[in-house]
Amino acid sequence: MTRTEAGTGTGKRVSEARERLLRTAGQLFYAEGIHTVGVDRLVAESKVTNATFYRHFRSKEHLAVAYIAGVDHAIRTQIGSLTAADLPADGILRGIGASLVEQISSPGYRGCAFLNAAAEFPDPDHPVHRAVVAHREWFLQTITGLFAEITAVQAEHAGRHFVMLRDGAMSAGYLGDPVLAGETLLRGIEGLLRIHTARGLDEHAASGPRQAPAPAATVSDIECSPSGAD
C-alpha cells in the first residue's frame, strides 16, 4: 500500500520523491563516493526538500544502506531471471561472467559498488558494512549452489574461487585495462568449470559420457553498480 503524505492524498508525491532520492544517491554515491556527497547536494539534485529527505531517511547513512540494498535487490532479481531460464548451471555461471565483462567495459565504470562501500565503511559493525557482507554471503552461497549442481565435490572451494576471480576482475577492470581484465575473467571461469566438471566425472565415472558445455547466456545489467550510472 502506498504511503501518503501527511495522511492524505494518494501518496504518489512521496513515493516519487523517495525514488528520486534513491536514484540520485545511487548515481552520485557510485561515481564520487558516499562520504563525498552531502545531504544538501542530494536534496538539491533530487529536487526535494530537507523535510522530505528526513521523512524517508533518518540520515545519509540510512540512505547509503538503502542504496546498497537497492543494488543487491537488482542483482538478485537479475540472477533470478537467469536461473529461471532453465539453463544448466555451467551456462548460468558463464552468463554471469559474460555480463560482468560487459559491465567492466561500460562507460562510467568505477569498480564494484559493494567493495567501494566497504572501503568507505571499514567498521564491521557499521550498517553499510553489514549490508555489503550480507550481499557477498548471498552471492557466494548462490555461486556455490550452482557449482554443487555440477558436482558437490569441492563446490565450496569452486564458489570461493569464482568470487575471487570476480573481485579481481572488477578491480583490475577499473584500475587497469578493462579488456584484458574481462578476458582474464572468462579464461579463469572456463578453467574453473573444466576442473570442477572433471571432479564430477571422476566421482561419477559410471554416469555416462561427458556432455558438451552449455553456451554462455548474457543477461543485461548483472552488475555491481547502480542502474543509470554514467
C-alpha positions in Angstrom: 0.0 0.0 0.0 1.4 3.4 -1.0 2.2 5.7 1.9 0.6 9.1 1.9 2.0 12.5 2.8 0.6 14.0 6.0 -2.0 11.2 6.0 -3.9 12.4 3.0 -3.9 12.2 -0.8 -2.7 9.3 -3.0 0.8 9.2 -1.7 2.2 9.4 -5.2 4.3 12.5 -4.5 6.0 10.9 -1.5 6.9 7.7 -3.4 8.2 9.6 -6.4 10.4 11.7 -4.1 11.8 8.7 -2.4 12.6 7.1 -5.7 14.3 10.3 -6.9 16.4 10.3 -3.8 17.5 6.7 -4.2 18.2 7.2 -7.9 20.2 10.3 -7.4 22.1 8.8 -4.4 22.9 5.7 -6.5 24.4 7.7 -9.3 26.4 10.1 -7.0 27.5 7.6 -4.4 28.8 5.2 -7.1 30.5 7.9 -9.2 32.0 10.0 -6.4 31.8 8.0 -3.1 29.3 8.0 -0.3 31.4 10.2 2.1 32.0 12.9 -0.6 28.3 13.6 -1.3 26.4 15.6 1.2 22.8 15.8 2.1 22.4 19.3 0.7 23.6 18.2 -2.7 21.4 15.1 -2.6 18.4 17.2 -1.8 19.1 19.8 -4.5 19.7 17.3 -7.3 16.7 15.2 -6.3 14.5 18.3 -6.3 13.1 17.5 -2.9 13.0 19.4 0.4 15.1 18.6 3.5 11.9 17.7 5.3 11.1 15.1 2.6 14.6 13.7 2.8 14.4 13.2 6.5 10.9 11.8 6.3 12.2 8.9 4.3 15.8 8.6 5.6 16.9 9.4 9.1 20.4 10.2 7.9 22.6 10.0 4.9 23.9 6.7 6.3 20.4 5.2 6.2 20.2 6.3 2.6 23.5 4.6 1.9 22.2 1.4 3.4 19.1 1.7 1.1 21.4 2.3 -1.9 23.4 -0.9 -1.2 20.1 -2.8 -0.6 18.8 -1.5 -4.0 21.9 -2.7 -5.9 21.7 -6.0 -4.0 18.0 -6.4 -4.9 18.7 -5.7 -8.6 21.4 -8.3 -8.8 19.2 -10.9 -7.0 16.4 -10.2 -9.5 18.8 -10.4 -12.5 20.4 -13.7 -11.5 17.0 -15.0 -10.6 15.8 -14.3 -14.1 18.8 -16.2 -15.5 18.2 -19.2 -13.3 14.6 -19.2 -14.3 15.5 -19.6 -17.9 16.1 -23.3 -17.4 19.8 -23.2 -18.3 22.2 -25.7 -16.9 24.4 -24.5 -14.0 27.6 -24.0 -16.2 25.6 -21.9 -18.6 24.4 -19.7 -15.8 27.9 -19.2 -14.4 29.1 -18.4 -17.9 26.3 -15.9 -18.3 27.1 -14.2 -15.1 30.8 -13.9 -16.2 29.9 -12.6 -19.6 27.6 -9.9 -18.1 30.3 -8.9 -15.7 32.7 -8.4 -18.6 30.1 -6.2 -20.3 29.8 -4.1 -17.2 33.6 -3.8 -16.7 33.9 -2.4 -20.3 30.9 0.1 -19.9 31.3 3.9 -19.8 31.4 5.3 -16.3 32.6 2.0 -14.7 34.1 2.7 -11.3 34.6 -0.7 -9.8 32.3 -2.7 -7.6 29.8 -0.7 -5.6 30.0 -3.2 -2.7 33.8 -3.2 -2.4 33.8 0.6 -2.7 31.3 1.0 0.1 33.1 -1.5 2.3 36.3 0.6 1.8 34.5 3.7 2.9 32.9 2.0 5.9 35.6 -0.4 7.3 33.9 -0.9 10.7 32.4 -4.4 10.6 29.6 -3.3 12.9 28.5 -0.4 10.7 25.2 -0.9 8.9 26.6 -0.2 5.5 29.5 -2.7 6.0 27.0 -5.3 7.3 24.8 -4.8 4.2 27.8 -5.3 2.0 28.8 -8.5 3.8 25.2 -9.8 3.6 25.2 -9.4 -0.1 28.5 -11.1 -0.5 27.4 -14.0 1.6 24.3 -14.4 -0.5 26.4 -14.2 -3.8 28.9 -16.8 -2.6 26.1 -19.1 -1.5 24.4 -18.7 -4.9 27.6 -19.4 -6.9 28.5 -22.3 -4.6 25.0 -23.8 -5.2 25.5 -23.6 -9.0 28.8 -25.4 -8.7 27.1 -28.0 -6.5 24.6 -28.7 -9.3 27.5 -29.7 -11.4 29.1 -31.8 -8.6 29.1 -31.4 -4.9 32.8 -32.4 -4.8 34.6 -29.2 -3.5 31.8 -27.0 -4.6 32.6 -24.6 -1.8 36.1 -24.3 -3.0 34.9 -23.6 -6.5 32.4 -21.0 -5.3 35.1 -19.1 -3.4 37.4 -19.3 -6.4 34.7 -17.8 -8.6 34.1 -14.9 -6.3 37.8 -14.1 -6.0 38.0 -14.1 -9.8 35.1 -11.8 -9.9 36.6 -9.4 -7.3 40.0 -9.3 -9.0 38.5 -8.7 -12.4 36.2 -5.9 -11.2 39.1 -4.1 -9.5 41.6 -4.7 -12.4 39.0 -3.5 -14.9 38.7 -0.2 -13.1 42.4 0.3 -12.3 43.9 -1.2 -15.5 42.8 -2.4 -18.9 39.2 -3.5 -18.8 39.5 -5.6 -22.0 42.4 -7.7 -20.5 40.5 -7.9 -17.2 37.4 -9.3 -18.9 39.4 -11.8 -21.0 41.2 -13.0 -17.9 38.0 -13.4 -16.0 36.4 -15.5 -18.8 39.5 -17.7 -19.1 39.5 -18.2 -15.4 35.9 -19.2 -15.3 36.4 -21.7 -18.2 39.4 -23.2 -16.4 37.5 -23.4 -13.1 34.5 -25.1 -14.8 36.7 -27.5 -16.6 38.5 -28.6 -13.4 35.2 -28.7 -11.4 33.4 -30.7 -14.1 36.3 -33.2 -14.2 35.9 -33.7 -10.4 32.3 -34.7 -11.0 33.3 -37.1 -13.8 35.9 -38.7 -11.6 33.3 -39.0 -8.8 30.6 -40.4 -11.1 32.6 -42.2 -13.8 29.7 -44.7 -14.3 27.1 -41.9 -15.0 27.9 -41.7 -18.8 29.9 -39.7 -21.3 30.7 -36.0 -20.6 28.3 -33.6 -22.1 29.3 -30.6 -24.1 29.4 -27.3 -22.1 26.4 -25.1 -22.3 26.9 -21.8 -24.3 27.2 -18.5 -22.4 23.9 -16.7 -21.9 24.4 -13.0 -21.2 21.8 -11.2 -19.1 21.9 -7.4 -19.3 23.0 -5.5 -16.2 24.4 -8.1 -14.0 26.4 -5.5 -12.3 27.7 -4.2 -9.0 26.9 -0.6 -9.8 23.5 1.2 -9.7 21.4 1.4 -12.8 21.7 4.6 -14.7 25.3 5.4 -13.6 27.2 7.2 -16.3 
